[in-house]
Amino acid sequence: QVQLVESGGGLVQPGGSLRLSCAASGSISSIENMAWYRQALGKERELVAVQSRLGATNYGDSVKGRWTISRDKAENTVYLQMNSLKPEDTAVYFCNADIWSDRRLDNYWGQGTQVTVSS
């Protein structure tokens, strides 16, 4: 079984920084894309950032220039460095990944971690 677990969420003041982590575990052969999504209360889920196995990245327009997605050497963990946080960044942040396991490629979601930006 494969699972994704997020960590690092919490309460932060406007202008502050936060670093989210997502660790994949289980019977994993390799991981293709790893991504971060977010969903604010009453809104649809949106893409925040994504990074491919070879390192290509893409960011949502609302976070370009402020945040950075990265992956560790083993490519089983993805990070999201969030700087210059704004109240409108408040949302539940979800990890998402395309993972090879037993010769099958499937998409997985984490349980989500709450990020609240407030004074």
CYANA upper distance limits for C-alpha pairs under 8 A (distance plus 0.5 A):
  1 GLN  CA     26 GLY  CA      5.84
  1 GLN  CA     27 SER  CA      6.70
  2 VAL  CA     24 ALA  CA      7.57
  2 VAL  CA     25 SER  CA      6.15
  2 VAL  CA     26 GLY  CA      4.94
  2 VAL  CA     27 SER  CA      6.68
  2 VAL  CA     28 ILE  CA      7.59
  2 VAL  CA    101 SER  CA      8.42
  2 VAL  CA    108 TYR  CA      8.46
  3 GLN  CA     24 ALA  CA      6.24
  3 GLN  CA     25 SER  CA      6.08
  3 GLN  CA     26 GLY  CA      7.07
  3 GLN  CA    108 TYR  CA      7.63
  3 GLN  CA    109 TRP  CA      8.20
  3 GLN  CA    110 GLY  CA      7.52
  4 LEU  CA     22 CYS  CA      6.90
  4 LEU  CA     23 ALA  CA      6.15
  4 LEU  CA     24 ALA  CA      5.06
  4 LEU  CA     25 SER  CA      7.12
  4 LEU  CA     95 CYS  CA      7.47
  4 LEU  CA     96 ASN  CA      8.21
  4 LEU  CA    108 TYR  CA      7.67
  4 LEU  CA    109 TRP  CA      6.91
  4 LEU  CA    110 GLY  CA      5.15
  4 LEU  CA    111 GLN  CA      8.10
  5 VAL  CA     22 CYS  CA      5.90
  5 VAL  CA     23 ALA  CA      5.94
  5 VAL  CA     24 ALA  CA      7.16
  5 VAL  CA     95 CYS  CA      8.17
  5 VAL  CA    110 GLY  CA      5.91
  5 VAL  CA    111 GLN  CA      7.22
  5 VAL  CA    112 GLY  CA      8.40
  6 GLU  CA     20 LEU  CA      7.60
  6 GLU  CA     21 SER  CA      6.08
  6 GLU  CA     22 CYS  CA      4.79
  6 GLU  CA     23 ALA  CA      7.15
  6 GLU  CA     94 PHE  CA      7.82
  6 GLU  CA     95 CYS  CA      7.09
  6 GLU  CA    110 GLY  CA      6.91
  6 GLU  CA    111 GLN  CA      7.63
  6 GLU  CA    112 GLY  CA      6.77
  6 GLU  CA    113 THR  CA      6.67
  7 SER  CA     20 LEU  CA      6.34
  7 SER  CA     21 SER  CA      5.75
  7 SER  CA     22 CYS  CA      6.90
  7 SER  CA    113 THR  CA      6.94
  8 GLY  CA     18 LEU  CA      7.80
  8 GLY  CA     19 ARG  CA      6.52
  8 GLY  CA     20 LEU  CA      5.07
  8 GLY  CA     21 SER  CA      6.64
  8 GLY  CA    113 THR  CA      8.02
  9 GLY  CA     18 LEU  CA      7.89
  9 GLY  CA     19 ARG  CA      8.17
  9 GLY  CA     20 LEU  CA      6.78
  9 GLY  CA    113 THR  CA      5.95
  9 GLY  CA    114 GLN  CA      5.87
  9 GLY  CA    115 VAL  CA      5.50
 10 GLY  CA    113 THR  CA      8.47
 10 GLY  CA    114 GLN  CA      6.62
 10 GLY  CA    115 VAL  CA      5.52
 10 GLY  CA    116 THR  CA      6.61
 11 LEU  CA    115 VAL  CA      6.68
 11 LEU  CA    116 THR  CA      5.29
 11 LEU  CA    117 VAL  CA      6.46
 11 LEU  CA    118 SER  CA      7.72
 12 VAL  CA     16 GLY  CA      6.69
 12 VAL  CA     17 SER  CA      7.79
 12 VAL  CA     18 LEU  CA      8.03
 12 VAL  CA    115 VAL  CA      8.33
 12 VAL  CA    116 THR  CA      6.82
 12 VAL  CA    117 VAL  CA      5.52
 12 VAL  CA    118 SER  CA      6.87
 12 VAL  CA    119 SER  CA      8.36
 13 GLN  CA     85 LEU  CA      8.08
 13 GLN  CA    117 VAL  CA      5.92
 13 GLN  CA    118 SER  CA      5.60
 13 GLN  CA    119 SER  CA      5.70
 14 PRO  CA     84 SER  CA      7.54
 14 PRO  CA     85 LEU  CA      5.85
 14 PRO  CA     86 LYS  CA      5.58
 14 PRO  CA     87 PRO  CA      6.82
 14 PRO  CA    117 VAL  CA      6.28
 14 PRO  CA    118 SER  CA      6.54
 14 PRO  CA    119 SER  CA      7.06
 15 GLY  CA     83 ASN  CA      7.61
 15 GLY  CA     84 SER  CA      4.73
 15 GLY  CA     85 LEU  CA      5.37
 15 GLY  CA     86 LYS  CA      6.88
 16 GLY  CA     83 ASN  CA      6.73
 16 GLY  CA     84 SER  CA      6.03
 16 GLY  CA     85 LEU  CA      6.01
 17 SER  CA     81 GLN  CA      8.03
 17 SER  CA     82 MET  CA      5.92
 17 SER  CA     83 ASN  CA      4.90
 17 SER  CA     84 SER  CA      6.70
 17 SER  CA     85 LEU  CA      6.69
 18 LEU  CA     81 GLN  CA      6.73
 18 LEU  CA     82 MET  CA      5.64
 18 LEU  CA     83 ASN  CA      7.17
 19 ARG  CA     79 TYR  CA      7.37
 19 ARG  CA     80 LEU  CA      6.09
 19 ARG  CA     81 GLN  CA      5.05
 19 ARG  CA     82 MET  CA      6.39
 20 LEU  CA     79 TYR  CA      6.00
 20 LEU  CA     80 LEU  CA      5.53
 20 LEU  CA     81 GLN  CA      7.07
 20 LEU  CA     82 MET  CA      8.38
 21 SER  CA     77 THR  CA      7.49
 21 SER  CA     78 VAL  CA      6.39
 21 SER  CA     79 TYR  CA      5.07
 21 SER  CA     80 LEU  CA      7.09
 22 CYS  CA     77 THR  CA      5.95
 22 CYS  CA     78 VAL  CA      5.75
 22 CYS  CA     79 TYR  CA      6.87
 22 CYS  CA     95 CYS  CA      6.79
 22 CYS  CA    110 GLY  CA      8.49
 23 ALA  CA     76 ASN  CA      6.54
 23 ALA  CA     77 THR  CA      4.93
 23 ALA  CA     78 VAL  CA      7.22
 24 ALA  CA     76 ASN  CA      5.77
 24 ALA  CA     77 THR  CA      6.59
 25 SER  CA     76 ASN  CA      7.92
 27 SER  CA    101 SER  CA      6.40
 27 SER  CA    102 ASP  CA      7.98
 28 ILE  CA     99 ILE  CA      7.36
 28 ILE  CA    100 TRP  CA      6.55
 28 ILE  CA    101 SER  CA      5.43
 28 ILE  CA    102 ASP  CA      8.21
 29 SER  CA     99 ILE  CA      8.10
 29 SER  CA    100 TRP  CA      5.83
 29 SER  CA    101 SER  CA      5.91
 29 SER  CA    102 ASP  CA      7.74
 29 SER  CA    103 ARG  CA      8.42
 30 SER  CA     75 GLU  CA      8.29
 30 SER  CA     99 ILE  CA      6.62
 30 SER  CA    100 TRP  CA      5.78
 30 SER  CA    101 SER  CA      7.96
 31 ILE  CA     53 ARG  CA      7.12
 31 ILE  CA     75 GLU  CA      7.26
 31 ILE  CA     76 ASN  CA      7.47
 31 ILE  CA     97 ALA  CA      7.63
 31 ILE  CA     98 ASP  CA      6.45
 31 ILE  CA     99 ILE  CA      4.97
 31 ILE  CA    100 TRP  CA      6.54
 32 GLU  CA     52 SER  CA      6.25
 32 GLU  CA     53 ARG  CA      5.33
 32 GLU  CA     97 ALA  CA      7.69
 32 GLU  CA     98 ASP  CA      5.86
 32 GLU  CA     99 ILE  CA      6.60
 32 GLU  CA    100 TRP  CA      8.23
 33 ASN  CA     50 VAL  CA      7.28
 33 ASN  CA     51 GLN  CA      6.17
 33 ASN  CA     52 SER  CA      4.79
 33 ASN  CA     53 ARG  CA      6.40
 33 ASN  CA     97 ALA  CA      6.07
 33 ASN  CA     98 ASP  CA      5.88
 33 ASN  CA     99 ILE  CA      8.37
 34 MET  CA     50 VAL  CA      6.24
 34 MET  CA     51 GLN  CA      6.01
 34 MET  CA     52 SER  CA      6.94
 34 MET  CA     53 ARG  CA      8.40
 34 MET  CA     78 VAL  CA      7.24
 34 MET  CA     95 CYS  CA      7.97
 34 MET  CA     96 ASN  CA      6.30
 34 MET  CA     97 ALA  CA      4.84
 34 MET  CA     98 ASP  CA      7.13
 35 ALA  CA     47 LEU  CA      8.25
 35 ALA  CA     48 VAL  CA      8.03
 35 ALA  CA     49 ALA  CA      6.09
 35 ALA  CA     50 VAL  CA      4.51
 35 ALA  CA     51 GLN  CA      6.74
 35 ALA  CA     78 VAL  CA      8.26
 35 ALA  CA     95 CYS  CA      6.40
 35 ALA  CA     96 ASN  CA      5.54
 35 ALA  CA     97 ALA  CA      6.63
 36 TRP  CA     47 LEU  CA      6.90
 36 TRP  CA     48 VAL  CA      5.86
 36 TRP  CA     49 ALA  CA      5.80
 36 TRP  CA     50 VAL  CA      6.83
 36 TRP  CA     80 LEU  CA      8.13
 36 TRP  CA     93 TYR  CA      7.29
 36 TRP  CA     94 PHE  CA      6.19
 36 TRP  CA     95 CYS  CA      5.34
 36 TRP  CA     96 ASN  CA      6.61
 37 TYR  CA     45 ARG  CA      7.10
 37 TYR  CA     46 GLU  CA      5.99
 37 TYR  CA     47 LEU  CA      4.98
 37 TYR  CA     48 VAL  CA      5.49
 37 TYR  CA     49 ALA  CA      7.57
 37 TYR  CA     93 TYR  CA      6.20
 37 TYR  CA     94 PHE  CA      5.57
 37 TYR  CA     95 CYS  CA      6.95
 37 TYR  CA     96 ASN  CA      7.87
 38 ARG  CA     45 ARG  CA      6.04
 38 ARG  CA     46 GLU  CA      6.06
 38 ARG  CA     47 LEU  CA      7.14
 38 ARG  CA     48 VAL  CA      7.09
 38 ARG  CA     91 ALA  CA      6.45
 38 ARG  CA     92 VAL  CA      5.96
 38 ARG  CA     93 TYR  CA      4.76
 38 ARG  CA     94 PHE  CA      6.34
 39 GLN  CA     43 LYS  CA      6.76
 39 GLN  CA     44 GLU  CA      6.43
 39 GLN  CA     45 ARG  CA      4.84
 39 GLN  CA     46 GLU  CA      6.89
 39 GLN  CA     91 ALA  CA      5.78
 39 GLN  CA     92 VAL  CA      5.84
 39 GLN  CA     93 TYR  CA      7.08
 40 ALA  CA     44 GLU  CA      7.77
 40 ALA  CA     45 ARG  CA      7.91
 40 ALA  CA     90 THR  CA      6.95
 40 ALA  CA     91 ALA  CA      4.66
 40 ALA  CA     92 VAL  CA      6.81
 41 LEU  CA     91 ALA  CA      7.35
 47 LEU  CA     59 TYR  CA      8.01
 47 LEU  CA     60 GLY  CA      6.48
 48 VAL  CA     59 TYR  CA      6.23
 48 VAL  CA     60 GLY  CA      5.43
 48 VAL  CA     63 VAL  CA      7.44
 49 ALA  CA     57 THR  CA      7.68
 49 ALA  CA     58 ASN  CA      6.10
 49 ALA  CA     59 TYR  CA      4.80
 49 ALA  CA     60 GLY  CA      6.61
 49 ALA  CA     68 THR  CA      8.45
 49 ALA  CA     69 ILE  CA      6.95
 50 VAL  CA     57 THR  CA      6.07
 50 VAL  CA     58 ASN  CA      5.86
 50 VAL  CA     59 TYR  CA      7.10
 50 VAL  CA     69 ILE  CA      7.57
 51 GLN  CA     55 GLY  CA      6.31
 51 GLN  CA     56 ALA  CA      5.96
 51 GLN  CA     57 THR  CA      4.92
 51 GLN  CA     58 ASN  CA      7.17
 51 GLN  CA     69 ILE  CA      7.46
 51 GLN  CA     70 SER  CA      7.75
 51 GLN  CA     71 ARG  CA      8.48
 52 SER  CA     56 ALA  CA      5.78
 52 SER  CA     57 THR  CA      7.11
 53 ARG  CA     75 GLU  CA      8.00
 57 THR  CA     69 ILE  CA      8.13
 59 TYR  CA     63 VAL  CA      7.20
 59 TYR  CA     64 LYS  CA      6.36
 60 GLY  CA     64 LYS  CA      6.85
 63 VAL  CA     67 TRP  CA      6.41
 66 ARG  CA     82 MET  CA      7.16
 66 ARG  CA     83 ASN  CA      6.02
 66 ARG  CA     84 SER  CA      6.87
 67 TRP  CA     80 LEU  CA      7.46
 67 TRP  CA     81 GLN  CA      5.98
 67 TRP  CA     82 MET  CA      5.19
 67 TRP  CA     83 ASN  CA      6.36
 68 THR  CA     80 LEU  CA      6.26
 68 THR  CA     81 GLN  CA      5.63
 68 THR  CA     82 MET  CA      7.34
 69 ILE  CA     78 VAL  CA      7.69
 69 ILE  CA     79 TYR  CA      6.17
 69 ILE  CA     80 LEU  CA      5.15
 69 ILE  CA     81 GLN  CA      6.93
 70 SER  CA     78 VAL  CA      6.26
 70 SER  CA     79 TYR  CA      5.74
 70 SER  CA     80 LEU  CA      7.12
 71 ARG  CA     75 GLU  CA      6.16
 71 ARG  CA     76 ASN  CA      8.00
 71 ARG  CA     77 THR  CA      6.22
 71 ARG  CA     78 VAL  CA      4.92
 71 ARG  CA     79 TYR  CA      6.60
 72 ASP  CA     76 ASN  CA      7.48
 72 ASP  CA     77 THR  CA      6.29
 72 ASP  CA     78 VAL  CA      7.18
 85 LEU  CA     89 ASP  CA      7.04
 85 LEU  CA    117 VAL  CA      7.28
 86 LYS  CA     90 THR  CA      8.13
 86 LYS  CA    117 VAL  CA      6.65
 87 PRO  CA    116 THR  CA      7.87
 87 PRO  CA    117 VAL  CA      5.20
 87 PRO  CA    118 SER  CA      6.34
 88 GLU  CA    117 VAL  CA      8.08
 89 ASP  CA    115 VAL  CA      8.14
 89 ASP  CA    116 THR  CA      7.98
 89 ASP  CA    117 VAL  CA      7.21
 90 THR  CA    114 GLN  CA      8.31
 90 THR  CA    115 VAL  CA      5.93
 90 THR  CA    116 THR  CA      5.10
 90 THR  CA    117 VAL  CA      5.98
 91 ALA  CA    114 GLN  CA      6.60
 91 ALA  CA    115 VAL  CA      6.08
 91 ALA  CA    116 THR  CA      7.17
 92 VAL  CA    112 GLY  CA      6.37
 92 VAL  CA    113 THR  CA      5.91
 92 VAL  CA    114 GLN  CA      4.91
 92 VAL  CA    115 VAL  CA      6.56
 93 TYR  CA    112 GLY  CA      5.76
 93 TYR  CA    113 THR  CA      5.77
 93 TYR  CA    114 GLN  CA      6.73
 93 TYR  CA    115 VAL  CA      7.53
 94 PHE  CA    109 TRP  CA      7.39
 94 PHE  CA    110 GLY  CA      6.26
 94 PHE  CA    111 GLN  CA      7.11
 94 PHE  CA    112 GLY  CA      4.87
 94 PHE  CA    113 THR  CA      7.12
 95 CYS  CA    109 TRP  CA      6.30
 95 CYS  CA    110 GLY  CA      5.57
 95 CYS  CA    111 GLN  CA      8.33
 95 CYS  CA    112 GLY  CA      7.39
 96 ASN  CA    107 ASN  CA      7.69
 96 ASN  CA    108 TYR  CA      6.12
 96 ASN  CA    109 TRP  CA      5.16
 96 ASN  CA    110 GLY  CA      6.93
 97 ALA  CA    107 ASN  CA      6.18
 97 ALA  CA    108 TYR  CA      5.90
 97 ALA  CA    109 TRP  CA      7.33
 98 ASP  CA    105 LEU  CA      7.02
 98 ASP  CA    106 ASP  CA      6.11
 98 ASP  CA    107 ASN  CA      5.01
 98 ASP  CA    108 TYR  CA      6.98
 99 ILE  CA    104 ARG  CA      8.45
 99 ILE  CA    105 LEU  CA      5.97
 99 ILE  CA    106 ASP  CA      6.05
 99 ILE  CA    107 ASN  CA      6.85
 99 ILE  CA    108 TYR  CA      7.95
100 TRP  CA    104 ARG  CA      5.85
100 TRP  CA    105 LEU  CA      4.95
100 TRP  CA    106 ASP  CA      7.13
101 SER  CA    105 LEU  CA      7.00
101 SER  CA    106 ASP  CA      8.31
